[in-house]
């Protein structure tokens, strides 16, 4: 029976490609496919609930012949003496118009292309034939049987643009084949063209070229000549990299994976054991705590890969103490080192971003120098990521960690690392937080235990305060401080919060979750104040731009004695996330609830477990 399929890519937007012929693609290892069959006539099935026999309904929606009379049981009819199924005489046991289906989670590769004339691929026969040819070409490149992969097409519309067909290739057994298609993209179309050149010169499709058992229901939609019109010589020539992107000369090619994935593939599949990651930018533009470079370095180092983080000398000279501590913590790992160079390396019109060291080395470059900034957007560029195999750049000057880490001016200065020490219920996190700091930092302990010293002022500065969970944690940390010192030592008229209006790194795609962004930051501000008010505290939210908030997350507590506890959190209170042991419903939060006080109360009373992220976070404390 013919089967129709529906596809879902969760949290996986299409990526726009830089080549004019490939308009977009997306790949996921968690694609959702729903297989559905409505019978040979499209009117569903009649299903016996007694024995399980199913037969296609007739075109006029009437029962199939087998159910118009007493029918034999689907199984064991002979052992029962050929007796008719007990469901034959009971009308309600014969269900009509039933659609059969099942779902799978697997790897899916979706591709959208334009013809040589710049028109979306909109002809069904050409699209279906290309899907089969590309499926066969991918299987050949990987070295597996074509039956390990399935293929299909679906008609889609994007905004007001004309309809087009998406080509879909998926794993039948979730083996990871389709999700690796982008690594073979350069050769995929040329090999597909070879599959379309039939050795017996058939009229449309035959077993010698693209027709096989899987296409038995789609044979009428296969036409290799229509597909060859799309994969013309000129179309294939357009796959050649434009000269402006040939950063490494004639060996340059587009890297179809994100940089982290490409490096990880080079390490795990190609045997590279040493990697260089390049940075640039002024220290004011850096945000080390949230940078994907930091996470990538730790991930590689954890697999015994040597990682060299290369930075401009001028950036190191102007670093503040907190960033020096963070870099020194990175270099404390035995597989991570830091180096400096005079200036970032140019590669033609591009900038060198990373290298996997070997003979030859594998190199990556981008067109935008801003992609080298050691921050949240490191490695991101509007232009394509270009790669080549060449001789690596000259190594930089190795930094000695002892000279990087700032000298302690005061013995009360302390760096505290936290990972899973505070995991547990959100309610009570605040007291656990302050007691842990008091245990690790003598200056904090002295202030918290001095019964003659009152808290007068509290401020928190964080440019990434956008989600309900971060607000709930902030309220818990501040109220936890009050509970720790006692209300008789609490003389705070208002809690001052400095944050920004929107993310600098684009939209948070999650919806109605504790980790989603509020649609309007004005609502965020009102809910934050309502949550503080619910626990008996008054707060003042000040909106600033990113330059005035800085990239540090600063918590300051001023005491009646004149002393000030300054705590810098490298990832802020957003470091903590909902724990995996929570039930799914626990992460839901209605961002469109117009009752501000209700939202504030919900966050103040939030019952959920939290945990540290994959990597530890550093806190830098000092008392002056």
C-alpha positions in Angstrom: 0.0 0.0 0.0 1.2 3.5 -0.7 2.4 5.4 2.4 2.4 9.1 3.0 4.8 10.7 5.4 4.9 13.9 7.5 8.1 15.4 8.8 9.1 17.6 11.7 12.4 19.3 12.4 12.3 20.4 16.1 14.4 23.5 16.8 16.3 23.1 13.5 15.9 26.1 11.2 16.9 25.9 7.6 20.4 27.4 6.9 20.8 29.6 3.9 23.7 28.5 1.7 26.1 30.9 0.0 26.0 29.0 -3.4 23.3 30.3 -5.8 22.1 26.8 -6.7 21.6 25.5 -3.1 19.0 27.8 -1.5 18.9 26.1 1.9 19.2 22.9 3.9 18.8 21.5 7.3 20.0 18.4 9.1 18.9 16.8 12.3 19.5 13.6 14.2 16.2 13.9 16.0 13.8 14.3 13.1 10.2 13.1 13.6 8.6 11.1 10.7 5.0 10.0 10.8 4.1 7.2 8.3 0.5 7.1 7.3 -1.5 4.7 5.1 -5.1 5.3 4.0 -5.4 2.2 1.9 -5.2 1.6 -1.8 -8.3 3.7 -2.5 -7.4 6.5 0.0 -10.6 5.8 2.0 -9.0 4.1 4.9 -9.3 0.5 6.2 -11.9 -1.7 7.8 -10.5 -3.2 11.0 -11.8 -6.1 13.0 -11.2 -5.5 16.7 -11.7 -9.2 17.5 -9.0 -10.8 15.3 -7.1 -7.8 13.9 -7.8 -8.3 10.2 -7.7 -5.1 8.2 -8.7 -4.6 4.6 -8.9 -1.4 2.4 -12.3 0.3 2.2 -13.8 0.5 -1.2 -13.7 3.7 -3.2 -17.3 4.6 -2.2 -16.5 4.2 1.5 -18.3 0.9 1.7 -17.1 -2.2 3.5 -14.7 -4.5 1.6 -16.1 -7.8 0.4 -14.3 -9.8 3.1 -16.3 -8.1 5.8 -19.7 -8.2 4.1 -19.9 -11.9 5.1 -18.6 -13.8 8.1 -14.8 -13.7 7.8 -12.1 -16.1 8.9 -9.9 -15.1 11.8 -6.6 -13.5 10.9 -4.6 -16.2 12.8 -5.2 -19.7 14.0 -8.4 -20.1 11.9 -7.4 -23.7 10.8 -6.6 -24.8 14.4 -10.1 -23.6 15.4 -11.8 -25.8 12.7 -12.2 -23.0 10.2 -14.7 -21.2 12.3 -15.6 -17.6 11.4 -14.3 -14.8 13.6 -16.5 -14.0 16.5 -16.4 -10.3 15.4 -18.3 -11.1 12.2 -21.7 -10.8 13.7 -21.0 -7.7 15.8 -21.2 -4.5 13.8 -19.3 -2.4 16.4 -16.3 -4.6 16.2 -15.7 -3.8 12.6 -14.3 -0.2 12.6 -14.5 1.6 9.3 -12.4 4.3 7.7 -9.4 3.7 9.9 -6.0 5.2 9.0 -2.9 3.2 9.9 0.3 4.8 10.9 3.4 4.8 13.1 6.1 7.3 14.0 9.9 7.2 14.2 12.6 9.5 15.4 15.6 9.4 13.0 18.2 11.4 11.1 16.8 13.6 8.3 18.6 15.7 5.6 16.4 18.3 3.9 17.6 20.2 0.8 16.0 22.9 -1.3 17.6 24.0 -4.6 17.1 26.4 -7.4 17.4 25.7 -11.1 20.0 27.3 -13.3 17.4 30.0 -14.1 17.2 30.9 -10.4 13.7 29.3 -10.0 12.7 27.1 -7.1 12.5 23.4 -7.9 8.8 23.1 -8.4 8.3 20.2 -10.8 7.2 17.0 -8.9 8.8 14.5 -11.3 12.2 16.3 -11.3 12.2 16.6 -7.5 11.2 13.0 -6.8 13.8 11.7 -9.3 16.5 13.9 -7.8 15.6 12.6 -4.3 16.2 9.0 -5.4 19.5 9.9 -7.2 20.8 11.9 -4.3 19.8 9.1 -1.9 21.7 6.6 -4.0 24.7 8.9 -4.3 24.8 9.5 -0.6 24.7 5.8 0.2 27.5 5.2 -2.3 29.6 8.0 -0.7 29.1 6.6 2.8 29.6 3.0 1.7 26.2 1.5 2.7 23.3 -0.1 0.9 20.8 2.3 -0.6 18.1 0.5 1.3 19.5 1.8 4.6 18.1 5.2 3.5 14.7 6.4 2.5 13.8 9.4 0.4 10.8 11.6 -0.3 9.7 15.1 -1.3 7.3 17.5 0.2 5.8 20.7 -1.2 6.4 23.7 1.0 5.7 27.5 1.0 7.9 30.1 2.8 6.2 33.4 3.4 4.9 34.8 0.1 7.4 33.0 -2.1 6.3 30.5 -4.7 5.8 26.9 -3.7 8.8 24.6 -4.0 9.7 21.0 -3.3 12.0 20.0 -0.5 14.1 16.9 -1.1 14.3 14.7 2.0 16.7 11.8 2.7 16.3 9.9 6.0 17.7 7.0 7.9 15.5 3.9 8.2 17.2 2.8 11.3 18.6 6.0 12.8 22.2 5.0 12.1 23.5 8.6 11.5 23.9 8.4 7.7 21.6 11.2 6.6 22.8 13.6 9.3 26.3 13.3 7.9 25.2 14.2 4.3 26.7 17.7 4.5 30.2 16.3 4.7 29.6 14.8 1.2 27.8 17.7 -0.3 30.6 18.7 -2.7 30.6 15.3 -4.5 26.9 14.4 -3.9 25.4 16.2 -7.0 28.2 15.0 -9.3 27.6 11.4 -8.2 23.8 11.9 -8.5 24.3 13.0 -12.1 26.2 9.8 -12.8 23.3 7.7 -11.5 20.9 9.6 -13.8 23.0 8.6 -16.9 21.3 5.3 -17.6 23.6 2.7 -19.3 20.7 1.4 -21.4 19.3 4.8 -22.2 15.8 4.2 -20.8 13.0 6.6 -21.4 12.3 7.6 -17.8 13.5 5.2 -15.1 14.6 1.6 -14.9 16.4 -0.8 -12.6 19.7 0.0 -14.4 19.6 3.6 -13.1 17.3 4.7 -10.3 14.2 2.4 -10.2 14.2 -0.1 -7.3 11.7 -1.8 -5.0 11.4 1.2 -2.7 10.1 3.3 -5.6 7.4 0.9 -6.7 4.6 3.3 -5.7 6.5 6.3 -7.2 7.5 4.9 -10.5 5.1 7.2 -12.4 6.8 10.2 -10.8 10.3 9.3 -11.9 11.9 10.9 -15.0 15.6 11.0 -15.2 15.5 13.4 -18.1 13.6 16.0 -16.0 16.2 15.6 -13.3 19.1 15.9 -15.8 17.6 19.2 -16.9 18.1 20.5 -13.4 21.6 19.0 -12.9 23.0 20.5 -16.1 26.6 21.1 -16.7 26.2 24.8 -16.0 24.3 24.1 -12.8 27.1 21.8 -11.6 29.7 24.4 -12.5 27.9 26.9 -10.3 28.8 24.7 -7.3 32.4 26.0 -7.7 33.4 28.3 -5.0 33.3 32.0 -6.0 36.7 33.7 -6.2 35.9 36.1 -3.3 35.6 33.1 -0.9 38.8 31.4 -2.1 40.7 32.4 1.1 43.1 29.5 0.8 43.5 29.5 -3.0 42.4 26.8 -5.3 42.1 24.2 -2.5 39.4 26.3 -0.7 35.9 24.8 -0.3 32.8 25.6 1.7 32.6 23.9 5.1 29.0 22.7 5.4 29.2 22.0 9.1 29.4 24.5 11.9 32.9 25.0 13.1 32.6 23.1 16.3 31.1 20.1 14.4 33.8 20.3 11.7 36.6 20.3 14.3 34.9 17.5 16.3 34.7 15.4 13.1 38.4 16.1 12.3 39.3 14.9 15.7 37.1 11.8 16.1 37.0 10.6 12.4 40.3 11.9 10.9 42.7 11.4 13.8 43.8 15.0 14.5 45.1 15.4 18.1 46.0 19.1 18.3 43.8 22.1 17.6 44.4 25.9 17.5 41.5 28.3 18.1 42.0 32.0 17.2 40.5 35.1 18.8 40.6 38.8 18.3 38.8 41.9 19.5 39.2 44.4 22.4 38.8 43.1 25.9 35.7 45.3 26.3 34.0 43.2 23.6 35.0 39.9 25.1 32.6 37.7 27.1 34.6 34.6 28.1 32.1 33.0 30.3 29.4 32.4 27.6 31.8 32.0 24.6 31.4 28.8 22.6 35.2 28.8 22.3 35.5 28.1 26.0 33.1 25.2 25.8 34.7 23.8 22.7 38.2 24.0 24.3 37.0 22.1 27.4 35.2 19.5 25.3 38.3 18.8 23.1 40.7 18.8 26.1 38.4 16.2 27.8 39.1 13.9 24.9 42.9 14.3 25.2 43.2 16.8 22.3 45.8 19.5 22.8 44.1 22.9 22.5 46.0 26.2 21.8 44.0 29.4 22.2 45.7 32.1 20.3 45.1 35.8 21.2 46.5 39.2 20.1 49.2 40.5 22.5 47.4 43.8 22.8 44.2 42.1 24.1 46.2 40.4 26.9 47.8 43.6 28.1 44.4 45.3 28.6 42.5 42.4 30.3 40.8 43.1 33.6 41.4 40.8 36.6 38.2 38.8 36.2 39.0 37.8 32.6 42.6 37.0 33.6 41.3 34.6 36.2 39.0 33.0 33.6 41.8 32.6 31.1 44.1 31.2 33.8 41.5 28.7 34.8 41.3 27.6 31.2 45.0 27.1 31.0 45.0 25.2 34.3 43.7 22.2 32.2 46.7 20.1 31.3 45.5 19.9 27.6 44.9 23.7 27.1 47.5 26.3 26.6 47.4 30.0 25.7 49.5 31.8 23.1 49.8 35.3 21.7 50.5 36.7 18.3 51.1 40.3 17.0 48.0 40.4 14.8 45.3 38.0 13.5 46.2 36.0 10.5 44.8 37.0 7.1 44.0 34.3 4.6 43.3 36.1 1.3 40.2 38.1 2.0 39.4 36.1 5.1 40.5 35.7 8.7 42.0 32.5 10.1 39.6 31.1 12.8 40.9 27.6 13.6 43.3 24.8 12.6 43.5 21.1 13.2 47.3 20.5 13.2 48.7 17.8 11.0 50.6 17.2 7.8 48.8 18.9 6.2 46.7 20.9 8.6 43.0 21.4 8.2 42.2 25.2 8.4 39.0 27.2 8.6 38.5 30.9 7.9 35.7 33.5 7.7 35.2 36.8 6.0 34.3 38.8 9.1 36.9 39.6 11.7 34.1 40.1 14.3 33.7 36.3 14.3 37.0 36.1 16.1 35.8 38.1 19.1 36.2 35.9 22.3 32.5 36.1 23.2 29.0 34.7 22.6 29.2 35.1 18.8 32.7 33.5 18.3 32.9 31.7 15.0 29.6 33.1 13.7 29.6 34.9 10.4 27.1 35.9 7.8 29.5 34.6 5.1 30.4 31.0 4.6 32.9 29.1 6.6 35.8 28.1 4.3 38.1 25.2 4.8 41.2 23.8 3.1 44.1 21.4 3.8 47.4 23.4 4.0 50.5 24.0 6.1 49.5 25.5 9.5 50.4 29.0 10.5 53.5 29.6 12.7 52.8 29.0 16.4 52.5 32.0 18.7 54.4 32.9 21.9 53.3 30.6 24.8 51.8 32.4 27.8 52.9 31.4 31.3 49.8 31.0 33.4 51.5 32.4 36.6 52.1 35.7 34.8 48.5 35.8 33.5 46.8 35.2 36.8 46.6 38.6 38.7 48.5 38.8 41.9 46.3 39.0 45.0 46.4 42.6 46.4 44.4 41.5 49.3 44.2 38.1 50.9 40.4 38.4 51.0 40.3 38.1 47.2 39.2 34.6 46.1 38.2 32.6 43.0 35.5 30.1 43.7 34.5 27.3 41.3 31.0 25.9 41.4 29.6 23.0 39.4 27.1 20.7 41.0 27.5 21.7 44.6 24.3 23.6 44.7 22.1 21.2 42.7 18.7 20.6 44.2 15.4 22.4 44.8 15.2 26.0 43.6 13.5 26.9 46.9 16.4 27.1 49.3 19.0 27.7 46.6 19.7 31.2 48.0 20.7 30.0 51.5 22.8 27.2 50.0 24.5 29.7 47.7 25.5 32.1 50.5 26.5 29.4 52.9 28.7 27.8 50.3 30.4 31.1 49.6 31.0 31.7 53.3 32.6 28.3 53.5 34.9 29.0 50.6 35.6 32.7 51.2 36.7 34.1 54.5 35.8 37.7 53.6 32.2 36.7 52.9 32.0 34.6 56.0 33.2 37.5 58.2 30.5 39.8 56.7 27.7 37.3 57.1 28.6 36.4 60.7 29.2 40.0 62.0 26.0 40.7 63.9 26.8 44.4 64.1 27.0 44.9 60.3 23.8 45.6 58.3 23.2 45.3 54.6 22.4 48.7 53.1 22.6 48.4 49.3 22.4 45.6 46.8 22.8 45.8 43.0 23.1 43.1 40.3 24.3 43.8 36.8 23.6 41.3 34.0 23.0 41.9 30.3 21.4 38.4 29.9 18.5 38.6 32.3 15.7 37.5 29.9 14.1 34.3 31.1 11.6 33.4 33.8 14.1 30.9 35.3 16.9 33.5 35.6 14.4 35.9 37.3 13.3 33.2 39.7 16.9 32.3 40.6 17.8 36.0 41.1 14.9 36.5 43.5 15.8 33.3 45.4 19.5 34.4 45.7 18.6 37.9 47.0 15.9 36.6 49.4 18.3 33.9 50.5 20.8 36.5 51.6 18.2 38.2 53.7 17.3 34.9 55.3 20.9 34.2 56.0 21.7 37.4 57.8 18.2 37.9 59.3 15.7 40.6 58.9 17.2 42.6 61.8 20.3 43.1 59.8 18.5 43.9 56.5 18.2 47.6 55.8 17.8 47.6 52.0 15.3 50.0 50.6 15.6 48.7 47.1 17.4 46.1 45.0 18.9 47.7 42.0 19.0 45.6 38.8 20.8 46.7 35.7 20.1 44.8 32.5 19.5 45.2 28.8 16.4 45.3 26.5 17.2 42.5 24.1 19.7 39.8 23.3 22.7 40.7 21.2 22.8 37.1 19.7 19.4 36.9 18.1 16.1 35.3 19.1 15.6 32.6 21.7 13.3 30.1 19.8 11.9 28.3 22.8 8.2 29.2 23.6 6.3 29.2 26.9 9.2 27.6 28.8 11.0 28.6 31.9 14.1 29.1 29.7 12.1 31.2 27.0 12.5 34.9 26.6 9.5 37.2 27.4 8.0 38.5 24.2 8.3 42.1 25.6 11.0 43.1 28.0 8.6 45.6 29.6 6.6 42.6 30.9 9.9 41.0 32.1 10.6 44.1 34.1 7.1 44.2 35.7 7.2 40.5 36.5 10.6 40.8 38.1 9.4 43.6 40.3 6.2 41.6 41.2 8.3 38.6 42.1 10.5 40.7 44.5 7.4 42.3 45.9 5.9 38.9 46.6 8.8 38.0 48.9 8.7 41.4 50.6 11.4 43.2 48.6 11.3 46.3 46.5 13.4 46.3 43.2 14.3 49.0 40.7 15.1 47.8 37.1 17.4 50.0 35.1 17.6 49.3 31.3 21.0 50.1 29.8 22.8 49.4 26.5 25.3 46.6 26.3 28.3 48.9 26.4 27.3 50.4 29.7 26.3 47.1 31.3 29.6 45.5 30.4 30.1 41.8 29.8 30.6 40.9 33.5 27.8 39.8 35.8 28.4 41.8 39.0 26.7 41.3 42.3 27.5 44.0 44.9 26.5 44.1 48.6 27.3 47.3 50.6 27.3 47.1 54.4 26.8 49.7 57.1 30.4 49.4 58.1 31.3 50.8 54.7 32.6 47.5 53.4 31.5 46.2 50.0 31.4 42.6 48.8 31.9 42.5 45.1 31.2 39.2 43.3 31.6 38.6 39.6 29.9 35.6 38.2 31.4 34.6 34.8 28.1 33.3 33.5 25.7 35.0 35.9 22.7 33.4 37.6 21.7 32.1 34.2 24.4 29.4 34.7 21.9 27.2 36.5 19.3 25.3 34.5 16.3 23.1 35.1 17.4 19.6 36.2 16.8 16.6 33.9 14.9 14.8 36.7 12.0 17.3 36.5 8.8 16.1 34.9 8.2 17.7 31.5 5.3 19.8 32.7 7.6 21.5 35.3 9.4 23.5 32.6 6.2 25.1 31.3 5.6 28.8 31.9 2.8 30.9 30.3 4.6 34.0 29.0 1.3 35.4 27.7 -0.4 35.5 31.0 -1.6 39.1 31.3 -1.7 38.9 35.1 1.7 40.4 36.1 1.2 39.6 39.8 0.3 36.0 39.0 3.5 35.6 37.0 5.5 37.1 39.8 4.0 34.9 42.4 4.5 31.8 40.2 8.2 32.5 39.9 8.7 33.3 43.6 7.0 30.0 44.6 8.5 28.0 41.7 8.9 24.3 42.7 11.6 22.8 40.5 15.0 21.3 40.7 18.0 23.1 39.2 21.5 21.9 38.4 24.8 23.3 37.2 25.6 23.2 33.5 28.0 20.9 31.7 31.0 22.9 32.6 31.8 24.6 36.0 31.4 28.3 36.5 33.8 30.7 38.3 32.9 33.4 40.9 35.5 36.0 41.8 35.0 37.6 45.2 36.6 40.5 47.0 35.8 42.6 50.0 37.0 46.2 50.2 
